[in-house]
Amino acid sequence: QVQLVESGGGLVQAGGSLTLSCAASGSIFRIDTMDWYRQAPGKQRNMVASITSDGTTNYVDSVKGRFTISRDNTKNTLYLQMNSLIPEDTAVYYCSANLPDGMRYWGQGSQVTVSS
């Protein structure tokens, strides 16, 4: 079992910045890739960024150059630094942890609202 607790969401004006955190506990030694997903109202949940255990990152095109995913394995924490936010970034953001056996765990979600 892996538990994920997110923090850092909120309301920000367009052009502003926010940092999301996701603290992992439990069987953390088994975690492989970690991801950030987001889900806007009425839309499906889509991946925003991912990072492997060795630090290789991947981003969806719409956030490249604006968002940075990172993980601190000493603190068992995943981060998403979001800069130059636009209203289209408004969504509930979820972190996820993937285990080698295919299990995926989710955080509780963190609301990010960008006003124009």
N, C-alpha and C positions, 0 to 999 in steps of 0.2 A: 504494500500500500504506500502511496505517496500523497501527501497533503500539500496543497498549494494555496497560499494566501496572498491576494493582490492588494496593492495600495497605490495611491498617487493620482487617481483620476480627479476630474473636476471640470470647472467651467473656465474657459480661456478665450480671449479675443483672437480673431484671425491674425496670423503672424506671430502669435505667441508660442510658448514652449511648455511642455509637460514631460515629466518622467514617471513612467509606471515601474513598479517593482513587484516581484513575485517571489515570495520566500517559500522554499521547499523544505519539507521535513518527512520523516519516515524512511522508506527504503531508497534513499537518495543515491546510494552507490550504484543503483541499477539504472539511473536515468541516462538516456542517450541524447537524442536531439530534444531541444526545447523550442517552443514556438509562441508567437503572439498571433491571435486571431482577433477579428472584430466582426460585430454584427450590428448593422444599422436597422432601424425600425422597418419591418416588412420585408427585410432582405435576408438572404442566407448568411451563415457564418463563413467568412473567408480568411485564409491565412494572410498575414501581413509580413511577417518576418520569421526566420528560423535560424537556429545556431546549433551546430553539432558539438559534441563533447570536446573536440579539439579546436573549436573556435571558428569553424567555417560558417559563414553567414550567407543568407539568401533573402532577397526582398521582392515583394511585388512591385511592379514598375511604378505604380502611383505614389509610392513612398520613398523610392530611391533618391538619395541625396538629402532627404529631410529627416528620416528616422534612422536610428542606430540601435541595433540589438546587441546586448552583451550579457555575459554571465560571469559571476564571481563564484568560482567553485569552493573557495575557502569560506564563503558566507552562505553558500547554497541558495543564491539569489540570482534571478533573471531580471534584466532591466530592458526598458524600451524608452530611449530618449527621443522625444518627438519635437522637432523644430519646424518653424514656418507652417504652423497648423492652418488648415483651411476648413470651412464649414463641412465639406465633404468627408472630413475625418471624424465627424461626429458619429459615435457608435459606442456600444458596450465592448470593451476589450477583455479578452480572455487569454490567460497563459495556459500552456499545456506542456506536459512532460511525457515523453515517449520512452518506453522500455523496450529492450531488445526482443522480448517475446511478443510484441505487438500491443501490449496494454498501453492505453493513453489515459492520463489523468488531467482534469481541468480545474482551474481556479474558479472562484465564485463570480468573476466578472467585475469590471470597474468602468463606470460611466465616464466618457470623455465627451464634452460638449464644446464646440467651437462656434462662437457667435460672430456674425459678420459685421 
